Each structure stands twice: as C-alpha cells, then as structure tokens.
Amino acid sequence: MAEIPRETIFFAGEYEKQLDDKRRLTIPAKWRFKGDDADNTFLAVANGYGSITVLPPDMVADLYQKISKVNITNAAKHRAISNFLKMSDRFGCDKQGRIVISERLAKYAGLESGDVYMVGAGATFEIWNPKRRSKYAGEDYDESDAATLDELGI
C-alpha cells in the first residue's frame, strides 16, 4: 500500500460554513494549509457539475508539469487548457484560515453570502451551494455509489 506523504492533506468529512459579503470562507482547521506563497498555493476550478473543486499544492504542481509539456503549436490543447483555467483561481489562507472565492467562481457555483457546504473528496475538496449539493448527491449513500466505488477498487 502506497503511503501518503506527510505533508499531504487528506480531505475527508463535511462542513457547513458561512460565506461573508466579501466572499471570504473559513477553511476547516483539519484542511488548512500554509500562507499565500508560491509553494502553498491551492487552485479552485469550476468542475463542470456546479461546484468548485479545490486542488492542493501537490496537485497544482502536477497540473503545471502536465501543462508545461504541451507543445505550444497544438492549438486544440491550448484552447482546452485556457478554457479550463479561465474558470479557476489561485489562493492561500490568511492568518484566520480564510480564503477569498473569486466573483466569477462564486457566481458559477451559485454561492452567495450565507451557508456554504464543503465536502472532502480525498485528494481535493469541493465547495457547494447547499441546495445544489443536495440535488446533485441525493440524501444518502446508495447501491449505485457502492457499485461505483467497487469499480474504482475502493
């Protein structure tokens, strides 16, 4: 079994938090990371299913490596990359453990001042409008979830 590097955070659990009128959101203490410097930058991306997925620094570095290998003359790949990254934002936590969600990402995810739902997804975490999350995920773990996890070998 492969070990998780000591500096890697495993995002698990669910949290209900408040988004303030400046779009600041406090990250759960167990999920927090160091300040807003190049080595500790997280990436928030619009994930295509109505919420924001947050990638930690190790995944951001891996993504950078993959993107940097794309031939600059491959227009289709560069278009796909730019379309993916135009709906993203880099950030770190402030001293109070807060992040600021960009206006564009907040609008995409339907986030307004008030309740926000955060859920761990192992290597990443997601930020949701609670109503969207309920509609997307359903209320309970069911047989289709079990079958999908089995297919993933989990």
N, C-alpha and C positions, 0 to 999 in steps of 0.2 A: 504494500500500500504506500503510495506516494505521500510524503509529509508536506504539510502546508508550511511555507517559510514563516519564521517567527514574526516578521513584520507585516505579514498578510492578515487582513481583517476578514473574517467570515461573517457575512451579513445574514443574520437569522432573526426571526421574530417579526412582530408587527407593532406599530406605534401610531397613535393619534396625536398630532401636533397642531400648533397654530401657526398660520402664515400671517405675518403682520402687514400693515398697509404699505410697507416698503419692500415687500416680497421677501422678507427675511424668515428663515426657517431654522429652528434649532435641531441639530442632528443628535440622535440618541447617543448618550455617553459611550456606549459599547461600540458605536460605529465611527466615532470621531477620529480625526486624522490631524496631522501637524498643520502648521500655518500655510499661508498662501504663497509658497515659493515654488520654483520650477520642479523640484524633486517631489513635491507633495501636492500636486495639482490633480484634482478629480475632473472628470468630464461628464457633463449632463447632456444626454441626447434624447431627442424625440424618438420614441421607439416604434412608432407605426401602429400601436394599438391603444393610443390615447393617454399615455402617461409618460413620465420622464424616467429613463434608466440612468443611473449614476455609476460610472466606471471608476475604480480606484487607480492610483498612480501606476501600479504594475501593469494593468490592462491598457492604460493610456500609453505607456511606453511601448507595449507590444503593438498597439494600433499604429503608433508612429513608425515603428520599424516596417510594418507591412506597407503602409502608405508610401514611405520613402523609397521603396523598391519598385514602385510603379513607374514605368517608362513615361517620360514627360510627353512623348508624342502619341500616347494612347488616349485619344480624346474621350472615348466612351468611359474608360475607367476614371479619368479625372472628373468628368461630369458627375458620375455616380458618387465619387468621394465628396465633391463640393456640395452636391445636393444633400448628402448625409450630414456633412459638417456644418452646413449653413443653419441647421436647426440644432445647434449644440452650444455649449458654453463651458469654459474652464473656470474653476473656482477652488478656493481653500476655505477653511473655517477661520472665523475670527476668534478672539480670546474667550468669547462666551459660547463657542461651539456652534455659531450660526453661519449659514450660507445665504447668499442672495440669489434668488432664481430670476433669470432674465425675464423681461416683459414678454418676449416672444415665446419662450418655453412655457411660462405661466399661462399664456393665452392658449397655446396648443393643448395643454393638459387640463384646461378648464379650472385653473386654480385662482381663487380669489381670497381676499383676507378672510381668515377663519379656519375651519377644520381642514386638515390635510392628513391623508393616510399614507404611511410609509411601510413598506414590506421588504424584508430581506429576501434575496434571491441567490444566496451563496456568495458568488464572486462579485455580485453587484447588488444594488438596492433600487427600488422603484418608489417614485413619489406620485401619488394619485389624488384626484378629486374623489372623496369617499363614495359618492353616488356612482361614478364611473367604475370604480373598483368593484363595488357590489354587483353591478350589472355584468361586468367582464368576467369576474371569477365565480359568481354564484355564491351561495351561502356556505356550503360545506364541501369537504373533500369527498369525491365520489369515485365510482368504478372507472370512469374514463381517465381520471387523474392517476389512479393506480396502474392502469394499462400503459399510460404514457411514461410514468416513472420506471416501470418494468422495461419498456423499450429502451430507455436511457441507461439501463443497468443499475438503477438506484434501488 
